Amino acid sequence: MHIPSHRPRVIQFFGLLLAGLLCATAFGDEPQWTQLSERWYIFEIADSKAGWMRETVESDNDQFRTITETRMRFGRADVEAGVQITTEFIETADGKAISMSSNQTMSSQSIKTSFVFTEDGVKLTTSQGGRSTTSDLPGPAGEWLTPNALQQFLKQRHEARPKQFTYRAIDPTSGLEPVSATTSFTREDTFQLGDRAIPVTVWTSRTSVLPVDAIEMYSADDVLVYWEATTGMGKMVMRLSDRKAAVANDGGPPPELLVSAFSRSDRPLDQARHATQVRYILTATNGDLIKLPTAGAQRATNTTESTATLLVDIEDNIAATEAELDSNDFRAASALIDSDDPLVRKLAQRALRGAGDDDDMKRAEKIRAFVFKHINDKGYETAFASASETARTRTGDCSEHAVLLAAMLRAAEIPSRVATGLVYVGENNGQGIFGWHMWTQALLDGRWVDFDATLPTRYTTGHILTSTSSFSDASSNNELNSLIALMGNIEIMVHDFDAR
């Protein structure tokens, strides 16, 4: 979940559970970079150290380069996962974008993405596993700020102390979709930085992709010294530090994110999850409830600012929109859903032996059942691998199942996307327990149909959909970023169900 480059990237890692390392790309003559600033930050989640970030700004007089390196760790049940991401953004002195790049690593492979801005648009290059693809895309829509231009803009606004201001910004982790933010002045205060109490201005900010208020503190020379947001998983904090303290291993366990994000229902769902239709009422325990999607088997109606009613009917799927029907994002290969990988294509062909070509529903179900059996090591040790990596290792949890199934569907010329939400996982003390989950939707006869490759059957009414994504290379996948506002912040009531 993305916050523009001067702010913490901690949110980004928990909606998608994605991250990575830098793909530095040189364009033309190598500039002679001079470092202007270097800042180190510590990340904490629920009072546990989760990692660090370093931000470096360099100049060669005519250009500015902003580099961020982030390392995170967190627990998924009894397994520790690691995240690495490094980005680079090069811009002119007057704030014109030249290039940006990122390298994201969470499993054993890195996904490297670079964008070169031209007069006609953007050239995108994605590399993974020794393979590269290049495509030409339109540039970002509307007005937006590059990282250094954003820093100058914020400095001017912070000095003027307006009651509120807005802006749109972009960096490599958001793809080509600018993120808008609204910031309000709160007060002047002091902040304890080591053994010094320094004067700061305090601001409250909210972005277009994250309906959670964040607190930001800036020093007199406009350096971000503290950031805080409260979520259902606990308080997230980023604070200014030095290199030694930032990278030090404190020996404590990483913050546990999987179990802490569970949601509870008013009663167990053991019978209802085998029904064809279930009606849920969802309530946000803190703040507003984001608008939930009507897609696949789910129809959602937000009845109040904090409450929504969901009808999940696995025999009545929602029609796709005209834009979805026309989009190539659900058909084309991407770095994560690399449906053009030879092994992925071979597995799709193997899954469809004897299936025929006249019934895409049966073809999609045969692929789903194949993925269920193909991934024979089902656990949390692998964290968000690509389809090709999962095809080879046969290891993974729900995200690997969802991504491999999406890739194999596309290889079989069935449009697909990944769905994210909650799934019923069991009962405890008379309550139902829902955990965060990923599955797949296939576009069949103009309708989105849900398939869960982690199950022995196609799908159940024990699923609650919160977002979908094509995982295209050009997409920011910001539709998944809202998860941070939902995790640990939902109460579920099972209103009624129809048994089979």
N, C-alpha and C positions, 0 to 999 in steps of 0.2 A: 504494500500500500504506500502510495507515494506521497511524500511531502516535498515541495521544491528544494533544490539542492542545499540551501543554507540551513535547512531544517532536518530533524532526524528522520532517517529512513526506517526506523524500527517498526513502524506500523505496516509497512509494505510486506514484511516477512511473514505475517501471520494470517493474512487473507488467502494468499496463494501458497504460502510456505515455499516461496521461490527466492532465489538470490544468486549472487555470482561474483566473478572476477573481471578485471578490465581487458578489453580488446583494444589495445592502443593501435591506431592506424595513422601512418604518416602520409600527408598529402603535399606533394610538391617539395620544395626545398625545406630542409629541416630547420625550424626556427631556433634561435638561441634563447632559450627560456631562462628567465631570472625569477627566482621565488620571491613572491610578495608577502605571502602569509602561509602559516601552517598551524592548524588547530586540531587538538585531540579531544574526543568526547567519550564518556562512559555511558553505556546503556544499562538500565535496570528495569526489571519487570517484577512487580510484587515483591519489592525489596531484595531481589536476588540479582547479582550481576549477570547480564546476558551477553555483553560484548562491548565493542568499541567502534568508533569511526574516526578517520582522519580526513580532513579536508585541506587541500593545498591549492593555492591560487598562484599562477605564474604569468609572466608577461614577456613579450619580445618587442615592446613599444607599439607595434601595430596590431597585436593580437593578445587575447587573454585565454588562458587554459585553466579550467577548473577540474581537479581530480579528486574523487572521493573513494576511499577504501573502507569497507565495512566488514567486520567479522562478528558473527552472532552464534550463540549456542542455546539450545533449549531442549527440554525433555519431551518425549512422546511416549507416555506410559513409562516403561522401564528402560527406554532406549534414548540415548543422547544424539541429537542431530546437529550438524554444523552448517552454517550458511556463510558464503563469501560473495561479495559483490564489489566491483570497482568500476567506476565510470569516468569518462573523459568528455569534456565539452570544450570546443575551440570556437571562439567568436572574435569578431573585429572589435576595435576600440569603441565603435559607436553602436555595439549591440546587435550586429548582424551575425546570424549563425553560419558557421563554416562546416563543422562536422561534430558529431557526437558518437560515442561508442560505449559499449558495456560488455562485460564478460561475467556471466552468472554461473555459479557452481553450487549445487546442493547435493547431488548424487556424485557418481564417479566421472560424469562427463560435464564439460563446460559448454555453454551456449554463448557464442560470441556474436554480437550484433553491432553493426556500424551504419551510421546514416551520414551521407554527404549531401549537403544542401546546395542546390544549383538554382539558376534563374528559372528553370522550368518545373522544379519540384524537388524530390529527394530520391537519391539512389540508396537503396537498402541492400546490405550484404549480411547474410547470416551464415555462420560456420559452426559445424558440430561434427565430431567424430571424423575429421579429415575431409568432410564434404562441405562445399560452399554453394549458396544460391544467391543470385542477385536479381533485384527487380526495381522498376521505376515507379514511384508513388507521388501523388500530389502532396504539396506542402501542408503544414498545419493550417487550419482555418482560423481566421480572425487575427486580432493583435495579441501578442504574447511576448514574454520577456525571457531572454537568455539568462544564465546564472549570474554573470557579472553585472549585467544591466539590472537584474532584479535586486542585487545587493545595493546598487546606487539608488534605485527607486525606494527601497525600504529605508535607507539612511535619510533620504529627504523627508519621507513621511514621518519617521520617528522623531526627527528634529522639529517638525511642524506640530506634532501632537494632535492630529485630527481626531474627532470622535470615532470615525470609522472610515476605512478605505478598502478597495478591492483591487485585485489584479489577476492576471492569467500568466502562468509560467510553464516551462517545459524543460525536461532533461532526459537522459537516455532511459531511465527506468520507467518513464511514463509513455514511452513510444512517441508517436506523433500527435497524441491527443493532449492539448494543454489542460492543466488543472487550474481551476479558479479558486480563489481564497478570499474570505472576508475577515478583516482584522479590526479590532476595536481597542482603543486605549483604555486601560483600567486604572493605573495609579503609578506613582513613583514610590520606590522602595529601596531597600538594601538587600544584597545577597552575600552570603558567606562563602567566599572562594578561598579555600584553605584557611589561612589565619588572617585573611583580610575581609573586611566588610566593604563591599563596593556598591556605589549607587547604581540603580538600574531603573529602567522603565518597564512596566508590566503590561502585556497585551494579551487579549483573548482572540484566538483565530479558529476558523472552521473552513474546511475545504469542500469542494463540490463532490468529492468521492467519499468523504468520511464525516458523517453527522455526529461528531463528537467534538466538544470544545477543548482546545488545547491552550495551556498557559505558556507564554513565552516571556523571557526576561532578557533585556539587552543592556549592555554596559554603556557608559558615556561615549565610548568610541565605536558604538554600534556593533559590538560582538555579541552573538548569541551565547549566553552563559548558562541558560537553563531552559528546559522544555518539559512539559508534563501533560499527560492525558489520562483520564480515568476510564477504564473499560471493565467489562465483565470478568476479564482475566486478572484484573488488578491494575494498579497504577503503573504506567509506563513513564520512565524518566530518562532524559538525556542531559548530562551536565558537563560543562567545560572542565578539562583536566590537563594533565601533561602526559607525555608518551609513557613514562615508566608506570604510572598508576593505571593508565588506560589498558595497556597490554598485559599487565600483571595477572597471573592466575591466582585468584583468592582461595582456591581449594574447595570452595563450596559447590553444592550441586547447582546445575543450571535451572532456570525457572521451568516448571512443568506446565505445558500449555494444552495438552490433549485432554486430560481428565478435568482440569479446571474450567474448560470451556463447555462441559456437558450441560444440557438443559433437562428439566424434569417435567413430567406430565402429572396430572391429578390422579391418574390411575394407570395400571399396567395396560399394555397394548397387545397382549398375547393373542387374544381373539381378533381384535380389530385389524391387526397387521395381515391377517389372512382374508380380510374382507375385500370386496371389489370397490367399496366406497367408504370413505371416512371423512367426517367433518371435524376440523380443529378450530379452536379459538386461541390465538397467540397474543400474549401481552408483554410489552417491554417493561421490565422491572425498574428501569432507570431511563428517563427521557422518552423521546419519541421513537416509534417503530418505523423503520424505513419501509417504503412501498415494496411489497413482495410481488414476485412475478406471477403472471398467469401464463403458463406454458406447460407443454407436455400433459401430464395427467392432472395438473393443479390449476384451480381457479381461485384467485385471491381477491379479497375485498377488504380494504382498510376501513373499518367502521368508525374508529376514532383515531386521534393522533398517536395513541399508544396501543391500539388493539386492531387485530385483523382476523377475519374469518376465512378459513381455507377449506375448499372442497377438493379432495383427492379422489379421482375416479379413474382407475386404471383401464377401464374399458371405453373411455371417452376422451380422446386426446385433442389438444388445442391445435387449430390450424396455424400454420406459419404466416407471418406477415409478407407483403409483397417484397419488402426490402430483404427479408431473410431468404425468400425464394430466389431472388436475383443475385444474392451475395456469393462471391467465389470463396469467401473466407471459410465456409463450411465444407469446401471441396478440395482446396489446395493443401499441399504439404507445408508444414512449418517446422521450426527447429524442435519443438516439443512433440508435435503430432506429425512425425516425419513419415508420412504414408508412402513416400517414394523410396524408402529404404528397401533394398532387395529382400532382406529376410522378412520384413513386415509384409511385403507383397506376396512372398512365398507362403507365409502362414495363412494369409487371407485365402489364397487359392486352395490350400490344403483344407481349411475349414469348410469351404464350399463344394468340396468334391461330391458330385451327385445331387447337388441342391437344385439345379436348374436355374433359369433366369427369369421366370415369370412371376415370382412371389417374393418381393423384397422383404416383407415381414419375416418370412421363414428364413431367408438368407441372413438377415440381421441377427435373428435368434441363434442360428447355427454358429455365427462368428462369436456372439456373446458366450455361448456355452463352451466354445473352443478356448477363449481367453480364460474362462473360469478354471479350466483344467490345465492350461499351459503354464500359468503362474502357480508353480507348485510349492514355492516358499513364501507363504503369506505372513508378513510381519512388518514391523516398523523400522527395520534396519536400513531399508532403502527409502530415500526421501525425494520424491518428485523426479523420477528419472524420465527420460524421453521414451517414446514408444520403441525405438530401435534398441535402446539399452535394455529395456524390460524384455523385449523379444529374445535377447541373447542370454540374459541372466536368469530369466524366469522367476524373478524375485520382486516382491513389492506389496504395498498395501492398497487402499482404495484408489489413490491417485494414479498408481501405475496401471491398475486394472482399467480405469476410466480412459486414460490416455492411449493405451495400447488398443483398446476396443475402438476408440474414435479413429485411430490411424488405420486399423484394418478395415473398418467400414468405408473410409475414404478410398482405400486401395481397391475396394470392391465397387467403387463408384456410387456409394451411398453417402450423401452429405451427413455430417455429424458435428456435434459440439459436446463440450464437457459441462456437466451440471454439478452444482455445489449446494449443499444444504445439510439438513439433519436427518438421521436415520435412527429408528428404534433399535436399541441394543440390549434391552433387558429390563428387569424389575428389581427394585430395591426398597424394602420397607413399605410396600404398598404403592409405590410410585413408579412410573415408567421413566426410563433413562434414555435420552437421545444424545447421540454423539455426532460430531461433524464428519461429513462424508462427501465423497465424490462418486459420480456415476456418469453415464453417457446418454445423450439423446440422438436419435437418428431421424432424419427427415424422410418420411415414408408417405407417399400419396398426398403430399402437401401438408402433412401434420407431423409435429414433433412427438416421437414415441420414446419413452424411457426404457433403458436397458441397464441393469446393474450386474456387471461381470463378477462381483464378489459373492453373488448368491447362486444357489443351484437352480433358482427359478428366475424368470425375466425381471420381475419388479414386484414391489409390494406397496400397499397404502401406508406403510410405516415410514415413508419418505416425505420430507418437507423441503420444498425447493426454495432457495434464497437467491440464486443467481445462475447465469449461464455464460459461457465464453467459448469463442472459436479458437482461442490461443493462436491467432495469426501472429506473424512476426511483427507486423506494423501496429498491432493493437496494443494499447496500454493495459488491457484486461482490467480496467478500473471497475468494471461491473462486479468483480470479486472483492474489491477493496472494502466494501461496506461490511464484510464479515466481522471486522474488528468491533463494529458497533453492536453486533448481535451476539457474539460469543459470550456465554455466561450471563446474558441479559434477557433471556426469554423464558416465560412461563407458558406451558402448554396445557390446554384442557381438551380432552377427547370428548367432543360433544355428542356424536352419535356415529354409528357405522352400520353397514348392511353386510351381513355374513354371506359367504358363498353357499 
